[in-house]
Amino acid sequence: MGAPARFVSYMACHTHGKRLYPSRKEARRCEDRIGHAGARAYRCDVLDGWHVGHLPSAVREGVEDAAGFYGGVVERVYDGVLWRRVGGRWVRVGPVDEPRG
């Protein structure tokens, strides 16, 4: 028999709809379980805890840095698509050439 699986504690962050880990160490234990390259632990901006997630493609591709991507902007255009920040998340609005009403 192998070693028993390590239990990692977390709670739900209802603001972001993600798991909230009590420490960066606990969150990093789960990075490998996500199964995708680029998963990283980052501090929750609302509650006292940590999330695990991926960098946006604009950041991975070097179009923008993470601070610029997340900082204070309400709308942005990326690759011909308009995105709007709603409740802490980026929501795809549609192609830039569509009329807005």
GURO-851047 format. One record per residue: y, x, z of N, C-alpha, C in turn; residue in one letter. Coordinates in pm, whole numbers, plus 50000, padded with zeros to 5 digits. Example, Ala and Ser with C-alpha at 12.3 -4.5 7.8 and 13.67 -1.06 7.14 Angstrom:
2
+-------+-------+-------+-------+-------+-------+-------+-------+-------+------+
|    nv |    nu |    nw |   cav |   cau |   caw |    cv |    cu |    cw | type |
+-------+-------+-------+-------+-------+-------+-------+-------+-------+------+
| 49431 | 51319 | 50780 | 49550 | 51230 | 50780 | 49670 | 51320 | 50780 |    a |
| 49775 | 51285 | 50708 | 49894 | 51367 | 50714 | 50003 | 51290 | 50787 |    s |
+-------+-------+-------+-------+-------+-------+-------+-------+-------+------+
//
This chain:
101
+-------+-------+-------+-------+-------+-------+-------+-------+-------+------+
|    nv |    nu |    nw |   cav |   cau |   caw |    cv |    cu |    cw | type |
+-------+-------+-------+-------+-------+-------+-------+-------+-------+------+
| 49881 | 50082 | 50000 | 50000 | 50000 | 50000 | 50125 | 50087 | 50000 |    m |
| 50227 | 50041 | 49930 | 50354 | 50113 | 49926 | 50439 | 50078 | 50046 |    g |
| 50553 | 50138 | 50050 | 50647 | 50111 | 50158 | 50699 | 49968 | 50146 |    a |
| 50724 | 49902 | 50259 | 50776 | 49765 | 50253 | 50916 | 49763 | 50190 |    p |
| 50947 | 49655 | 50123 | 51079 | 49640 | 50060 | 51186 | 49635 | 50168 |    a |
| 51297 | 49696 | 50143 | 51407 | 49697 | 50239 | 51484 | 49566 | 50227 |    r |
| 51504 | 49500 | 50337 | 51582 | 49376 | 50338 | 51730 | 49411 | 50336 |    f |
| 51802 | 49348 | 50249 | 51947 | 49367 | 50240 | 52013 | 49235 | 50274 |    v |
| 52103 | 49240 | 50371 | 52170 | 49116 | 50412 | 52293 | 49092 | 50326 |    s |
| 52320 | 48966 | 50299 | 52441 | 48928 | 50227 | 52474 | 48785 | 50261 |    y |
| 52596 | 48745 | 50230 | 52636 | 48606 | 50243 | 52702 | 48566 | 50112 |    m |
| 52739 | 48443 | 50098 | 52799 | 48395 | 49973 | 52951 | 48403 | 49982 |    a |
| 53011 | 48452 | 49876 | 53157 | 48449 | 49862 | 53188 | 48330 | 49773 |    c |
| 53238 | 48223 | 49831 | 53261 | 48101 | 49755 | 53382 | 48111 | 49663 |    h |
| 53471 | 48206 | 49689 | 53586 | 48227 | 49602 | 53542 | 48281 | 49466 |    t |
| 53453 | 48380 | 49468 | 53410 | 48445 | 49345 | 53273 | 48398 | 49296 |    h |
| 53201 | 48324 | 49379 | 53068 | 48278 | 49339 | 52968 | 48393 | 49331 |    g |
| 52984 | 48492 | 49416 | 52896 | 48609 | 49415 | 52844 | 48636 | 49556 |    k |
| 52743 | 48721 | 49562 | 52695 | 48767 | 49691 | 52798 | 48861 | 49752 |    r |
| 52814 | 48851 | 49883 | 52908 | 48936 | 49956 | 52828 | 49019 | 50056 |    l |
| 52833 | 49150 | 50039 | 52759 | 49241 | 50126 | 52852 | 49294 | 50234 |    y |
| 52798 | 49320 | 50354 | 52883 | 49361 | 50465 | 52939 | 49503 | 50453 |    p |
| 52877 | 49587 | 50371 | 52924 | 49724 | 50357 | 52899 | 49773 | 50215 |    s |
| 52969 | 49879 | 50177 | 52948 | 49938 | 50045 | 52806 | 49991 | 50034 |    r |
| 52754 | 50045 | 50142 | 52618 | 50099 | 50143 | 52516 | 49990 | 50111 |    k |
| 52531 | 49873 | 50173 | 52440 | 49761 | 50146 | 52453 | 49715 | 50000 |    e |
| 52575 | 49708 | 49950 | 52597 | 49665 | 49811 | 52535 | 49765 | 49714 |    a |
| 52549 | 49893 | 49741 | 52495 | 49996 | 49651 | 52344 | 49992 | 49647 |    r |
| 52281 | 49947 | 49753 | 52134 | 49934 | 49752 | 52089 | 49832 | 49648 |    r |
| 52177 | 49740 | 49615 | 52142 | 49634 | 49520 | 52184 | 49666 | 49376 |    c |
| 52260 | 49772 | 49355 | 52304 | 49806 | 49219 | 52186 | 49821 | 49125 |    e |
| 52082 | 49890 | 49167 | 51965 | 49913 | 49081 | 51889 | 49784 | 49053 |    d |
| 51894 | 49690 | 49143 | 51820 | 49564 | 49124 | 51880 | 49477 | 49015 |    r |
| 52007 | 49499 | 48982 | 52070 | 49419 | 48877 | 52005 | 49449 | 48744 |    i |
| 51961 | 49572 | 48723 | 51887 | 49606 | 48603 | 51970 | 49638 | 48480 |    g |
| 52100 | 49655 | 48495 | 52186 | 49690 | 48383 | 52264 | 49816 | 48418 |    h |
| 52281 | 49902 | 48320 | 52362 | 50021 | 48343 | 52507 | 49979 | 48367 |    a |
| 52574 | 50050 | 48451 | 52715 | 50022 | 48476 | 52741 | 49932 | 48594 |    g |
| 52637 | 49887 | 48664 | 52660 | 49806 | 48784 | 52725 | 49893 | 48891 |    a |
| 52821 | 49836 | 48963 | 52890 | 49913 | 49065 | 52928 | 49824 | 49181 |    r |
| 52942 | 49885 | 49299 | 52989 | 49813 | 49417 | 53141 | 49819 | 49419 |    a |
| 53204 | 49707 | 49454 | 53349 | 49705 | 49465 | 53390 | 49609 | 49575 |    y |
| 53504 | 49637 | 49637 | 53552 | 49559 | 49750 | 53601 | 49422 | 49704 |    r |
| 53566 | 49318 | 49780 | 53613 | 49182 | 49754 | 53761 | 49176 | 49788 |    c |
| 53841 | 49115 | 49701 | 53985 | 49108 | 49726 | 54025 | 48990 | 49814 |    d |
| 53927 | 48909 | 49857 | 53957 | 48792 | 49939 | 53896 | 48805 | 50078 |    v |
| 53769 | 48837 | 50085 | 53697 | 48846 | 50212 | 53669 | 48991 | 50249 |    l |
| 53626 | 49013 | 50371 | 53594 | 49147 | 50418 | 53450 | 49178 | 50380 |    d |
| 53429 | 49236 | 50263 | 53296 | 49269 | 50218 | 53298 | 49329 | 50079 |    g |
| 53179 | 49342 | 50021 | 53162 | 49410 | 49892 | 53079 | 49325 | 49797 |    w |
| 53110 | 49333 | 49667 | 53033 | 49269 | 49561 | 52967 | 49378 | 49476 |    h |
| 52874 | 49337 | 49391 | 52817 | 49425 | 49290 | 52840 | 49359 | 49156 |    v |
| 52891 | 49434 | 49060 | 52917 | 49377 | 48929 | 52934 | 49485 | 48825 |    g |
| 52975 | 49445 | 48707 | 52992 | 49535 | 48595 | 53140 | 49548 | 48559 |    h |
| 53174 | 49660 | 48503 | 53309 | 49677 | 48453 | 53326 | 49593 | 48326 |    l |
| 53442 | 49534 | 48305 | 53466 | 49459 | 48182 | 53454 | 49552 | 48061 |    p |
| 53416 | 49497 | 47947 | 53397 | 49580 | 47828 | 53525 | 49654 | 47789 |    s |
| 53642 | 49594 | 47812 | 53768 | 49661 | 47781 | 53784 | 49788 | 47863 |    a |
| 53735 | 49789 | 47985 | 53743 | 49907 | 48071 | 53637 | 50008 | 48029 |    v |
| 53514 | 49962 | 48004 | 53407 | 50052 | 47961 | 53442 | 50123 | 47831 |    r |
| 53509 | 50052 | 47740 | 53542 | 50108 | 47608 | 53671 | 50190 | 47610 |    e |
| 53737 | 50198 | 47726 | 53857 | 50279 | 47739 | 53984 | 50214 | 47686 |    g |
| 53978 | 50084 | 47655 | 54097 | 50013 | 47609 | 54197 | 49998 | 47722 |    v |
| 54147 | 49982 | 47843 | 54232 | 49959 | 47959 | 54164 | 50015 | 48083 |    e |
| 54241 | 50051 | 48186 | 54179 | 50092 | 48311 | 54158 | 49969 | 48399 |    d |
| 54071 | 49981 | 48498 | 54035 | 49865 | 48581 | 54157 | 49809 | 48654 |    a |
| 54245 | 49895 | 48704 | 54363 | 49847 | 48776 | 54452 | 49764 | 48684 |    a |
| 54468 | 49808 | 48561 | 54549 | 49733 | 48466 | 54483 | 49604 | 48424 |    g |
| 54350 | 49605 | 48412 | 54278 | 49486 | 48369 | 54288 | 49375 | 48473 |    f |
| 54275 | 49410 | 48600 | 54272 | 49309 | 48705 | 54408 | 49281 | 48768 |    y |
| 54506 | 49366 | 48746 | 54631 | 49354 | 48819 | 54728 | 49252 | 48766 |    g |
| 54747 | 49142 | 48836 | 54855 | 49049 | 48817 | 54874 | 48981 | 48684 |    g |
| 54798 | 49012 | 48583 | 54817 | 48952 | 48452 | 54749 | 48816 | 48447 |    v |
| 54816 | 48717 | 48390 | 54761 | 48582 | 48383 | 54691 | 48556 | 48250 |    v |
| 54745 | 48610 | 48141 | 54681 | 48596 | 48010 | 54676 | 48732 | 47941 |    e |
| 54575 | 48751 | 47858 | 54565 | 48873 | 47780 | 54488 | 48844 | 47652 |    r |
| 54511 | 48925 | 47551 | 54438 | 48916 | 47425 | 54350 | 49039 | 47417 |    v |
| 54222 | 49017 | 47392 | 54129 | 49128 | 47376 | 54039 | 49097 | 47258 |    y |
| 54041 | 49186 | 47161 | 53956 | 49173 | 47042 | 53977 | 49040 | 46971 |    d |
| 54104 | 48998 | 46960 | 54137 | 48875 | 46888 | 54111 | 48746 | 46963 |    g |
| 54081 | 48755 | 47092 | 54050 | 48638 | 47174 | 54148 | 48632 | 47291 |    v |
| 54202 | 48514 | 47318 | 54291 | 48494 | 47432 | 54207 | 48462 | 47555 |    l |
| 54235 | 48535 | 47664 | 54168 | 48514 | 47793 | 54274 | 48475 | 47894 |    w |
| 54240 | 48384 | 47987 | 54332 | 48340 | 48091 | 54264 | 48358 | 48227 |    r |
| 54341 | 48410 | 48323 | 54288 | 48428 | 48459 | 54301 | 48296 | 48534 |    r |
| 54187 | 48243 | 48580 | 54184 | 48116 | 48652 | 54098 | 48135 | 48777 |    v |
| 54158 | 48117 | 48893 | 54083 | 48127 | 49018 | 54012 | 48260 | 49038 |    g |
| 54073 | 48369 | 48996 | 54012 | 48501 | 49016 | 53916 | 48543 | 48908 |    g |
| 53896 | 48460 | 48806 | 53805 | 48493 | 48697 | 53877 | 48485 | 48563 |    r |
| 53830 | 48562 | 48465 | 53884 | 48555 | 48330 | 53804 | 48452 | 48251 |    w |
| 53874 | 48356 | 48194 | 53812 | 48247 | 48117 | 53855 | 48261 | 47972 |    v |
| 53759 | 48254 | 47881 | 53787 | 48264 | 47738 | 53856 | 48136 | 47692 |    r |
| 53976 | 48149 | 47635 | 54050 | 48034 | 47586 | 54015 | 48008 | 47440 |    v |
| 54011 | 48112 | 47360 | 53975 | 48098 | 47219 | 54043 | 48202 | 47134 |    g |
| 54017 | 48197 | 47004 | 54081 | 48292 | 46913 | 54232 | 48282 | 46918 |    p |
| 54300 | 48392 | 46897 | 54445 | 48397 | 46907 | 54512 | 48308 | 46803 |    v |
| 54449 | 48290 | 46685 | 54513 | 48213 | 46580 | 54506 | 48063 | 46600 |    d |
| 54437 | 48014 | 46705 | 54433 | 47870 | 46733 | 54565 | 47825 | 46797 |    e |
| 54616 | 47709 | 46758 | 54739 | 47658 | 46824 | 54710 | 47621 | 46968 |    p |
| 54805 | 47645 | 47057 | 54791 | 47614 | 47199 | 54875 | 47491 | 47231 |    r |
| 54823 | 47404 | 47318 | 54900 | 47286 | 47349 | 54918 | 47257 | 47490 |    g |
+-------+-------+-------+-------+-------+-------+-------+-------+-------+------+
//
